[in-house]
């Protein structure tokens, strides 16, 4: 896109340069035409005087007129060349504008296609973050439960030991005969 913009800018600069040259040539052309008009007026005046007086030598004026016409032709030719260059530059600038517009439209279409994907990506990223938080929560809970299980197993083990001790004491006491004064009634 920047190349296209650069080409458009360059084409516009060339066009402006050609337009300046054309304006300069048109001013020269106007000056030459004014000079020709003055010379033509002088010729007319001389012809009028010639009718009134003896014929003056107008060959120098005619030579001057011819040289001015040649200068005018050169200026007109340059003007036409500059006009052709200007037309060419205008066509290049238009082609560059068209290419830029096409690239801009293509870029806009791509941006429009990316926006829904960006939204979907945000949704997925949020879902991943939530899953990570949930996982961390459950891992913490699991660790807490493991600690509770260890504590309970330890308590169970201690109680089983205590039970074993009590069972041993009970066996020991049950083997001893207890003497009492009372008799068991059957």
C-alpha positions in Angstrom: 0.0 0.0 0.0 2.9 2.4 0.8 4.4 1.7 -2.6 1.1 2.6 -4.2 0.8 5.7 -2.2 4.4 6.6 -3.1 3.7 6.1 -6.8 0.6 8.2 -6.5 2.5 11.0 -4.7 5.3 10.8 -7.3 2.8 10.9 -10.2 1.0 13.9 -8.6 4.4 15.7 -8.3 5.2 15.0 -11.9 1.8 16.2 -12.9 2.3 19.4 -10.9 5.7 19.9 -12.5 4.2 19.4 -16.0 1.4 21.8 -15.2 3.9 24.5 -14.0 5.8 24.0 -17.3 2.6 24.2 -19.3 1.7 27.4 -17.5 5.2 28.9 -18.1 5.0 27.9 -21.8 1.5 29.4 -22.1 2.8 32.7 -20.6 5.7 32.6 -23.1 3.1 31.9 -25.8 1.0 34.9 -24.7 4.1 37.1 -24.7 5.0 35.9 -28.2 1.5 36.5 -29.4 1.5 39.9 -27.9 4.7 40.7 -29.7 3.3 39.3 -32.9 0.2 41.4 -32.5 2.4 44.5 -31.9 4.5 43.6 -35.0 1.3 43.0 -37.0 0.0 46.4 -35.9 3.4 47.9 -36.9 3.1 46.2 -40.2 -0.4 47.5 -40.7 0.7 51.0 -39.7 3.6 50.7 -42.1 1.4 49.6 -44.9 -0.9 52.5 -44.2 2.1 54.8 -44.2 3.3 53.1 -47.4 0.1 54.0 -49.0 0.6 57.5 -47.9 4.4 57.7 -48.4 7.1 56.0 -50.2 7.3 52.3 -49.6 9.5 51.6 -46.5 11.6 48.5 -46.2 9.4 46.0 -44.5 11.6 43.0 -45.2 13.2 43.2 -41.8 9.8 43.2 -40.2 8.7 40.3 -42.3 11.9 38.4 -41.2 11.1 39.3 -37.6 7.6 38.0 -38.1 8.8 34.7 -39.5 11.2 34.2 -36.6 8.4 35.0 -34.2 6.2 32.4 -35.9 8.9 29.8 -35.7 9.4 30.6 -32.0 5.6 30.3 -31.6 5.7 27.0 -33.3 8.4 25.7 -31.0 6.5 26.9 -28.0 3.3 25.2 -29.3 5.2 22.0 -29.9 6.6 22.1 -26.3 3.2 22.8 -25.0 1.8 19.8 -26.8 4.6 17.6 -25.5 4.1 18.7 -22.0 0.4 18.2 -22.3 1.0 14.6 -23.5 3.3 14.0 -20.6 0.7 15.4 -18.2 -1.9 13.1 -19.7 0.5 10.1 -19.3 1.2 11.1 -15.7 -2.5 11.5 -15.0 -3.2 8.0 -16.4 -0.4 6.6 -14.2 -1.7 8.4 -11.2 -5.2 7.0 -11.9 -3.9 3.5 -12.2 -2.0 3.9 -8.9 -5.2 5.2 -7.2 -7.2 2.3 -8.6 -4.5 -0.2 -7.3 -4.5 1.6 -3.9 -8.3 1.4 -3.7 -8.3 -2.3 -4.6 -5.6 -3.0 -2.0 -7.5 -1.0 0.6 -10.7 -2.9 -0.1 -8.8 -6.2 0.1 -7.3 -5.1 3.4 -10.7 -4.1 4.7 -12.2 -7.4 3.8 -9.4 -9.2 5.6 -9.9 -7.1 8.7 -13.6 -7.9 8.6 -12.7 -11.6 8.5 -10.3 -11.3 11.4 -12.7 -9.5 13.8 -15.0 -12.6 14.4 -11.9 -14.8 14.8 -10.5 -12.3 17.4 -13.8 -12.5 19.3 -13.8 -16.3 19.2 -10.1 -16.3 20.3 -11.0 -14.1 23.3 -13.8 -16.6 24.2 -11.4 -19.5 24.0 -8.7 -17.7 26.0 -11.2 -16.9 28.7 -12.4 -20.5 28.8 -8.8 -21.7 29.1 -8.2 -19.2 32.0 -11.3 -20.4 33.7 -10.3 -24.1 33.3 -6.9 -23.3 34.8 -8.5 -21.6 37.8 -10.8 -24.5 38.2 -8.0 -27.0 38.0 -5.9 -25.1 40.5 -9.0 -25.0 42.8 -9.6 -28.7 42.5 -5.9 -29.5 43.0 -5.9 -27.4 46.2 -9.1 -29.2 47.4 -7.5 -32.6 46.5 -4.4 -31.8 48.5 -6.6 -30.7 51.4 -8.6 -34.0 51.2 -5.3 -36.0 51.1 -4.2 -34.2 54.3 -7.5 -35.0 55.9 -7.3 -38.7 54.8 -3.7 -38.9 56.2 -4.9 -37.4 59.5 -7.9 -39.8 59.7 -5.7 -42.8 58.8 -3.3 -41.8 61.5 -6.2 -41.5 64.0 -7.5 -44.9 62.8 -4.1 -46.4 63.3 -3.8 -44.9 66.7 -7.3 -46.1 67.7 -6.5 -49.6 66.3 -3.3 -49.6 68.5 -5.4 -48.5 71.4 -8.0 -51.1 70.6 -5.3 -53.7 70.4 -4.0 -52.6 73.8 -7.5 -52.7 75.2 -8.2 -56.2 73.7 -4.9 -57.4 75.3 -6.0 -56.0 78.6 -9.4 -57.6 78.2 -7.9 -61.0 77.4 -5.6 -60.7 80.3 -8.5 -59.8 82.7 -10.7 -62.5 81.3 -8.2 -65.2 82.0 -7.8 -64.2 85.6 -10.4 -65.7 87.8 -12.2 -63.2 89.8 -13.2 -64.3 93.1 -16.2 -62.9 94.5 -18.5 -63.9 97.3 -21.5 -64.0 95.2 -22.4 -67.0 93.2 -23.7 -67.1 89.9 -27.3 -68.2 89.8 -28.1 -70.4 86.9 
